[in-house]
Amino acid sequence: MDTSVRAARAELAQRAYRIRRNALLMGEVQGQGYIAQALDIADVLAVAYFGAMNYRPEDPAWEGRDRFLLSNGHYAIALYAALIEAGIVPQEELETYGSDDSRLPMSGMASYTPGMEMSGGSLGQGLTIAVGRALGLKRKGSKSFVYTLFSDGELDEGAIWEGLMSAAHHKLDNIIAIVDVNNQQADGPSSQIMAFEPLREKMEAFGWFTQRIDGNDLDAVIAAFDAARNHPLPQPRMIIADTLMGCGVPFLEAREKNHFIRVEAHEWQLALEALEAGRKA
């Protein structure tokens, strides 16, 4: 690994650390939330925002931007953490998370938050909205990509499968979708609520260029985004990211049920210390 590549990777690792830290600081404001998901998807968001996407922090509505659609609106805390790190949302707004009149509500709202491209309260909608956005950009002659993140629990929704079919039918090579497979949803393990494996083979059968990676292996995430952006065939691109809920904070990783968690007041500092210790290890 040459010096420039090593430096770029180190920068992305630092971004992922700060995204996790931002999420923990926001979670502390409310004492609870979808913290485990924010920790598990931080590496993906770091690579998306600081290694792949084109955008202007000072102009979130810039027409030439890549779009990032957060289908799983309850992951908003994770995306806010990335938007703060990217300079799209001011750092000082972190302390308003989930409060009245905040631009950072607990579920993502496009009308409230700079850089939030869709409202995600109803699950399963992100991929179909991405299809519409991608078609529109194609007709404008735009070279922008549409990214969308959804969860393995959203595979229960029929709209996801409609989106998979339509994106392949229209040869939308400007879509890069990421599915976060953390095997957790509100009712229990996702794979037990509605079996979805073999997932890579299903995505490929629908006509997608598909990669399956460890979503908490930064090098694998970097390589997957590079391959998705540079894939030469006219087909949509899918990254299946297997992730660990609570990644980076061992006592949160170990919780059996961590879809929505409450953290005791003294544990927030412990979580920040654990995150810092992992960064230095």
Contacts in CASP RR format, 6 or more apart in sequence:
PFRMAT RR
TARGET T0000
AUTHOR 0000-0000-0000
METHOD contacts of the structure
MODEL  1
MDTSVRAARAELAQRAYRIRRNALLMGEVQGQGYIAQALDIADVLAVAYF
GAMNYRPEDPAWEGRDRFLLSNGHYAIALYAALIEAGIVPQEELETYGSD
DSRLPMSGMASYTPGMEMSGGSLGQGLTIAVGRALGLKRKGSKSFVYTLF
SDGELDEGAIWEGLMSAAHHKLDNIIAIVDVNNQQADGPSSQIMAFEPLR
EKMEAFGWFTQRIDGNDLDAVIAAFDAARNHPLPQPRMIIADTLMGCGVP
FLEAREKNHFIRVEAHEWQLALEALEAGRKA
1 9 0 8 1.000
8 51 0 8 1.000
9 218 0 8 1.000
9 219 0 8 1.000
9 222 0 8 1.000
11 50 0 8 1.000
12 46 0 8 1.000
12 47 0 8 1.000
12 50 0 8 1.000
12 51 0 8 1.000
12 218 0 8 1.000
12 222 0 8 1.000
13 46 0 8 1.000
13 218 0 8 1.000
13 279 0 8 1.000
15 46 0 8 1.000
15 49 0 8 1.000
15 50 0 8 1.000
15 85 0 8 1.000
16 42 0 8 1.000
16 43 0 8 1.000
16 45 0 8 1.000
16 46 0 8 1.000
16 218 0 8 1.000
17 42 0 8 1.000
17 275 0 8 1.000
17 279 0 8 1.000
18 81 0 8 1.000
18 85 0 8 1.000
19 38 0 8 1.000
19 42 0 8 1.000
19 45 0 8 1.000
19 46 0 8 1.000
19 78 0 8 1.000
19 81 0 8 1.000
19 82 0 8 1.000
19 85 0 8 1.000
20 38 0 8 1.000
20 39 0 8 1.000
20 42 0 8 1.000
20 81 0 8 1.000
20 247 0 8 1.000
20 248 0 8 1.000
20 275 0 8 1.000
21 81 0 8 1.000
21 272 0 8 1.000
21 275 0 8 1.000
22 80 0 8 1.000
22 81 0 8 1.000
22 84 0 8 1.000
22 85 0 8 1.000
22 94 0 8 1.000
23 35 0 8 1.000
23 38 0 8 1.000
23 39 0 8 1.000
23 42 0 8 1.000
23 77 0 8 1.000
23 78 0 8 1.000
23 80 0 8 1.000
23 81 0 8 1.000
24 35 0 8 1.000
24 39 0 8 1.000
24 249 0 8 1.000
24 268 0 8 1.000
24 271 0 8 1.000
24 272 0 8 1.000
24 275 0 8 1.000
25 94 0 8 1.000
25 95 0 8 1.000
25 272 0 8 1.000
26 77 0 8 1.000
26 80 0 8 1.000
26 81 0 8 1.000
26 94 0 8 1.000
26 97 0 8 1.000
26 104 0 8 1.000
27 33 0 8 1.000
27 35 0 8 1.000
27 77 0 8 1.000
27 97 0 8 1.000
27 263 0 8 1.000
27 268 0 8 1.000
28 263 0 8 1.000
28 268 0 8 1.000
29 94 0 8 1.000
29 95 0 8 1.000
29 96 0 8 1.000
29 97 0 8 1.000
29 98 0 8 1.000
29 99 0 8 1.000
30 97 0 8 1.000
30 98 0 8 1.000
30 106 0 8 1.000
31 262 0 8 1.000
31 263 0 8 1.000
31 265 0 8 1.000
31 268 0 8 1.000
32 260 0 8 1.000
32 261 0 8 1.000
32 262 0 8 1.000
32 263 0 8 1.000
33 77 0 8 1.000
33 106 0 8 1.000
33 260 0 8 1.000
33 261 0 8 1.000
33 262 0 8 1.000
34 74 0 8 1.000
34 75 0 8 1.000
34 76 0 8 1.000
34 77 0 8 1.000
34 78 0 8 1.000
34 259 0 8 1.000
34 260 0 8 1.000
35 77 0 8 1.000
35 246 0 8 1.000
35 252 0 8 1.000
35 258 0 8 1.000
35 261 0 8 1.000
35 263 0 8 1.000
36 182 0 8 1.000
36 184 0 8 1.000
36 245 0 8 1.000
36 246 0 8 1.000
36 252 0 8 1.000
36 255 0 8 1.000
36 258 0 8 1.000
36 259 0 8 1.000
36 261 0 8 1.000
37 72 0 8 1.000
37 74 0 8 1.000
37 75 0 8 1.000
37 77 0 8 1.000
37 78 0 8 1.000
37 151 0 8 1.000
37 180 0 8 1.000
37 182 0 8 1.000
37 245 0 8 1.000
37 259 0 8 1.000
38 75 0 8 1.000
38 77 0 8 1.000
38 78 0 8 1.000
38 81 0 8 1.000
39 245 0 8 1.000
39 246 0 8 1.000
39 247 0 8 1.000
39 248 0 8 1.000
39 249 0 8 1.000
39 252 0 8 1.000
40 180 0 8 1.000
40 182 0 8 1.000
40 216 0 8 1.000
40 243 0 8 1.000
40 244 0 8 1.000
40 245 0 8 1.000
40 246 0 8 1.000
40 247 0 8 1.000
41 75 0 8 1.000
41 78 0 8 1.000
41 149 0 8 1.000
41 180 0 8 1.000
41 241 0 8 1.000
41 243 0 8 1.000
42 78 0 8 1.000
42 81 0 8 1.000
42 82 0 8 1.000
42 247 0 8 1.000
43 215 0 8 1.000
43 216 0 8 1.000
43 217 0 8 1.000
43 218 0 8 1.000
43 221 0 8 1.000
43 247 0 8 1.000
44 149 0 8 1.000
44 178 0 8 1.000
44 180 0 8 1.000
44 215 0 8 1.000
44 221 0 8 1.000
44 239 0 8 1.000
44 241 0 8 1.000
44 243 0 8 1.000
45 78 0 8 1.000
45 79 0 8 1.000
45 81 0 8 1.000
45 82 0 8 1.000
46 82 0 8 1.000
46 85 0 8 1.000
46 218 0 8 1.000
47 218 0 8 1.000
47 221 0 8 1.000
47 222 0 8 1.000
47 225 0 8 1.000
48 68 0 8 1.000
48 82 0 8 1.000
48 147 0 8 1.000
48 178 0 8 1.000
48 225 0 8 1.000
49 55 0 8 1.000
49 68 0 8 1.000
49 82 0 8 1.000
49 85 0 8 1.000
49 86 0 8 1.000
50 85 0 8 1.000
50 86 0 8 1.000
51 222 0 8 1.000
51 225 0 8 1.000
52 66 0 8 1.000
52 147 0 8 1.000
52 225 0 8 1.000
52 226 0 8 1.000
52 229 0 8 1.000
53 65 0 8 1.000
53 66 0 8 1.000
53 68 0 8 1.000
53 145 0 8 1.000
53 147 0 8 1.000
54 64 0 8 1.000
54 65 0 8 1.000
54 66 0 8 1.000
54 144 0 8 1.000
55 62 0 8 1.000
55 65 0 8 1.000
55 66 0 8 1.000
55 86 0 8 1.000
55 88 0 8 1.000
56 62 0 8 1.000
56 65 0 8 1.000
57 86 0 8 1.000
57 87 0 8 1.000
57 88 0 8 1.000
60 88 0 8 1.000
60 114 0 8 1.000
60 115 0 8 1.000
63 142 0 8 1.000
64 142 0 8 1.000
64 144 0 8 1.000
65 144 0 8 1.000
66 144 0 8 1.000
66 145 0 8 1.000
66 146 0 8 1.000
66 147 0 8 1.000
67 117 0 8 1.000
67 130 0 8 1.000
67 133 0 8 1.000
67 144 0 8 1.000
67 145 0 8 1.000
67 146 0 8 1.000
67 147 0 8 1.000
68 79 0 8 1.000
68 115 0 8 1.000
68 117 0 8 1.000
68 147 0 8 1.000
68 148 0 8 1.000
68 149 0 8 1.000
69 117 0 8 1.000
69 118 0 8 1.000
69 126 0 8 1.000
69 129 0 8 1.000
69 130 0 8 1.000
69 133 0 8 1.000
69 146 0 8 1.000
69 147 0 8 1.000
69 148 0 8 1.000
69 149 0 8 1.000
70 76 0 8 1.000
70 79 0 8 1.000
70 108 0 8 1.000
70 116 0 8 1.000
70 117 0 8 1.000
70 118 0 8 1.000
70 120 0 8 1.000
70 126 0 8 1.000
70 148 0 8 1.000
70 149 0 8 1.000
71 118 0 8 1.000
71 120 0 8 1.000
71 123 0 8 1.000
71 124 0 8 1.000
71 125 0 8 1.000
71 126 0 8 1.000
71 127 0 8 1.000
71 129 0 8 1.000
71 148 0 8 1.000
71 149 0 8 1.000
71 150 0 8 1.000
71 151 0 8 1.000
71 154 0 8 1.000
72 120 0 8 1.000
72 123 0 8 1.000
72 149 0 8 1.000
72 150 0 8 1.000
72 151 0 8 1.000
72 154 0 8 1.000
72 180 0 8 1.000
73 107 0 8 1.000
73 108 0 8 1.000
73 119 0 8 1.000
73 120 0 8 1.000
73 121 0 8 1.000
73 123 0 8 1.000
74 106 0 8 1.000
74 107 0 8 1.000
74 121 0 8 1.000
74 260 0 8 1.000
75 149 0 8 1.000
75 151 0 8 1.000
75 180 0 8 1.000
76 104 0 8 1.000
76 105 0 8 1.000
76 106 0 8 1.000
76 107 0 8 1.000
76 108 0 8 1.000
76 113 0 8 1.000
76 116 0 8 1.000
77 97 0 8 1.000
77 106 0 8 1.000
79 108 0 8 1.000
79 116 0 8 1.000
80 89 0 8 1.000
80 94 0 8 1.000
80 97 0 8 1.000
80 104 0 8 1.000
80 113 0 8 1.000
83 89 0 8 1.000
83 113 0 8 1.000
83 114 0 8 1.000
83 115 0 8 1.000
83 116 0 8 1.000
84 90 0 8 1.000
84 91 0 8 1.000
84 93 0 8 1.000
84 94 0 8 1.000
88 114 0 8 1.000
88 115 0 8 1.000
89 103 0 8 1.000
89 104 0 8 1.000
89 113 0 8 1.000
89 114 0 8 1.000
89 115 0 8 1.000
93 102 0 8 1.000
93 103 0 8 1.000
93 104 0 8 1.000
94 104 0 8 1.000
96 102 0 8 1.000
96 103 0 8 1.000
96 104 0 8 1.000
97 104 0 8 1.000
97 106 0 8 1.000
98 104 0 8 1.000
98 105 0 8 1.000
98 106 0 8 1.000
102 112 0 8 1.000
103 112 0 8 1.000
103 113 0 8 1.000
103 114 0 8 1.000
104 112 0 8 1.000
104 113 0 8 1.000
105 112 0 8 1.000
105 113 0 8 1.000
107 119 0 8 1.000
107 120 0 8 1.000
107 121 0 8 1.000
108 116 0 8 1.000
108 119 0 8 1.000
108 120 0 8 1.000
108 121 0 8 1.000
109 116 0 8 1.000
109 119 0 8 1.000
109 120 0 8 1.000
110 116 0 8 1.000
110 117 0 8 1.000
110 118 0 8 1.000
110 119 0 8 1.000
111 119 0 8 1.000
117 133 0 8 1.000
118 125 0 8 1.000
118 126 0 8 1.000
118 129 0 8 1.000
120 126 0 8 1.000
123 150 0 8 1.000
123 151 0 8 1.000
123 153 0 8 1.000
123 154 0 8 1.000
123 157 0 8 1.000
124 150 0 8 1.000
124 154 0 8 1.000
124 157 0 8 1.000
124 158 0 8 1.000
124 159 0 8 1.000
124 160 0 8 1.000
125 159 0 8 1.000
126 148 0 8 1.000
126 150 0 8 1.000
127 148 0 8 1.000
127 150 0 8 1.000
127 159 0 8 1.000
127 160 0 8 1.000
127 163 0 8 1.000
127 164 0 8 1.000
127 167 0 8 1.000
127 177 0 8 1.000
128 159 0 8 1.000
128 160 0 8 1.000
128 162 0 8 1.000
128 163 0 8 1.000
128 166 0 8 1.000
129 148 0 8 1.000
130 146 0 8 1.000
130 147 0 8 1.000
130 148 0 8 1.000
130 167 0 8 1.000
130 175 0 8 1.000
130 177 0 8 1.000
131 163 0 8 1.000
131 166 0 8 1.000
131 167 0 8 1.000
131 170 0 8 1.000
131 172 0 8 1.000
131 175 0 8 1.000
133 146 0 8 1.000
134 146 0 8 1.000
134 167 0 8 1.000
134 170 0 8 1.000
134 172 0 8 1.000
134 174 0 8 1.000
134 175 0 8 1.000
135 170 0 8 1.000
135 172 0 8 1.000
136 142 0 8 1.000
137 144 0 8 1.000
137 146 0 8 1.000
137 174 0 8 1.000
138 172 0 8 1.000
138 174 0 8 1.000
142 174 0 8 1.000
143 174 0 8 1.000
144 174 0 8 1.000
145 174 0 8 1.000
145 175 0 8 1.000
145 176 0 8 1.000
145 229 0 8 1.000
146 174 0 8 1.000
146 175 0 8 1.000
146 176 0 8 1.000
147 175 0 8 1.000
147 176 0 8 1.000
147 177 0 8 1.000
147 178 0 8 1.000
148 175 0 8 1.000
148 176 0 8 1.000
148 177 0 8 1.000
148 178 0 8 1.000
149 177 0 8 1.000
149 178 0 8 1.000
149 179 0 8 1.000
149 180 0 8 1.000
150 160 0 8 1.000
150 177 0 8 1.000
150 178 0 8 1.000
150 179 0 8 1.000
150 180 0 8 1.000
151 179 0 8 1.000
151 180 0 8 1.000
151 182 0 8 1.000
151 185 0 8 1.000
151 190 0 8 1.000
152 179 0 8 1.000
152 180 0 8 1.000
152 181 0 8 1.000
152 182 0 8 1.000
152 183 0 8 1.000
152 185 0 8 1.000
152 190 0 8 1.000
152 191 0 8 1.000
152 196 0 8 1.000
153 185 0 8 1.000
153 190 0 8 1.000
153 193 0 8 1.000
153 194 0 8 1.000
154 160 0 8 1.000
154 179 0 8 1.000
155 179 0 8 1.000
155 190 0 8 1.000
155 194 0 8 1.000
155 196 0 8 1.000
155 199 0 8 1.000
156 185 0 8 1.000
156 193 0 8 1.000
156 194 0 8 1.000
161 206 0 8 1.000
164 203 0 8 1.000
164 206 0 8 1.000
164 208 0 8 1.000
165 206 0 8 1.000
167 175 0 8 1.000
167 177 0 8 1.000
167 208 0 8 1.000
167 236 0 8 1.000
168 206 0 8 1.000
168 207 0 8 1.000
168 208 0 8 1.000
168 235 0 8 1.000
168 236 0 8 1.000
171 234 0 8 1.000
171 235 0 8 1.000
171 236 0 8 1.000
172 236 0 8 1.000
173 231 0 8 1.000
173 233 0 8 1.000
173 234 0 8 1.000
173 235 0 8 1.000
173 236 0 8 1.000
173 237 0 8 1.000
175 236 0 8 1.000
175 237 0 8 1.000
176 225 0 8 1.000
176 228 0 8 1.000
176 229 0 8 1.000
176 236 0 8 1.000
176 237 0 8 1.000
176 238 0 8 1.000
176 239 0 8 1.000
177 208 0 8 1.000
177 236 0 8 1.000
177 237 0 8 1.000
177 238 0 8 1.000
177 239 0 8 1.000
178 238 0 8 1.000
178 239 0 8 1.000
178 241 0 8 1.000
179 199 0 8 1.000
179 238 0 8 1.000
179 239 0 8 1.000
179 240 0 8 1.000
179 241 0 8 1.000
180 241 0 8 1.000
180 243 0 8 1.000
181 190 0 8 1.000
181 199 0 8 1.000
181 240 0 8 1.000
181 241 0 8 1.000
181 242 0 8 1.000
181 243 0 8 1.000
182 190 0 8 1.000
182 242 0 8 1.000
182 243 0 8 1.000
182 244 0 8 1.000
182 245 0 8 1.000
183 189 0 8 1.000
183 190 0 8 1.000
183 191 0 8 1.000
184 190 0 8 1.000
184 245 0 8 1.000
184 258 0 8 1.000
184 259 0 8 1.000
185 193 0 8 1.000
185 259 0 8 1.000
186 259 0 8 1.000
186 260 0 8 1.000
187 193 0 8 1.000
188 257 0 8 1.000
188 259 0 8 1.000
190 196 0 8 1.000
191 197 0 8 1.000
196 202 0 8 1.000
199 212 0 8 1.000
199 240 0 8 1.000
200 210 0 8 1.000
200 212 0 8 1.000
200 240 0 8 1.000
203 210 0 8 1.000
203 238 0 8 1.000
203 240 0 8 1.000
204 210 0 8 1.000
207 235 0 8 1.000
207 236 0 8 1.000
208 235 0 8 1.000
208 236 0 8 1.000
208 237 0 8 1.000
208 238 0 8 1.000
209 228 0 8 1.000
209 231 0 8 1.000
209 233 0 8 1.000
209 235 0 8 1.000
209 236 0 8 1.000
209 237 0 8 1.000
209 238 0 8 1.000
210 237 0 8 1.000
210 238 0 8 1.000
210 239 0 8 1.000
210 240 0 8 1.000
211 224 0 8 1.000
211 227 0 8 1.000
211 228 0 8 1.000
211 238 0 8 1.000
211 239 0 8 1.000
211 240 0 8 1.000
212 239 0 8 1.000
212 240 0 8 1.000
212 242 0 8 1.000
213 220 0 8 1.000
213 221 0 8 1.000
213 223 0 8 1.000
213 224 0 8 1.000
213 239 0 8 1.000
213 240 0 8 1.000
213 241 0 8 1.000
213 242 0 8 1.000
214 220 0 8 1.000
214 241 0 8 1.000
214 242 0 8 1.000
215 221 0 8 1.000
215 241 0 8 1.000
215 242 0 8 1.000
215 243 0 8 1.000
216 243 0 8 1.000
216 244 0 8 1.000
216 247 0 8 1.000
221 241 0 8 1.000
224 239 0 8 1.000
224 241 0 8 1.000
225 239 0 8 1.000
228 237 0 8 1.000
228 239 0 8 1.000
229 237 0 8 1.000
231 237 0 8 1.000
244 253 0 8 1.000
245 252 0 8 1.000
245 253 0 8 1.000
245 255 0 8 1.000
245 258 0 8 1.000
246 252 0 8 1.000
246 253 0 8 1.000
246 258 0 8 1.000
247 253 0 8 1.000
248 274 0 8 1.000
248 275 0 8 1.000
248 278 0 8 1.000
249 271 0 8 1.000
249 274 0 8 1.000
249 275 0 8 1.000
250 274 0 8 1.000
251 267 0 8 1.000
251 270 0 8 1.000
251 271 0 8 1.000
251 274 0 8 1.000
252 258 0 8 1.000
252 261 0 8 1.000
252 263 0 8 1.000
252 271 0 8 1.000
255 261 0 8 1.000
263 271 0 8 1.000
END
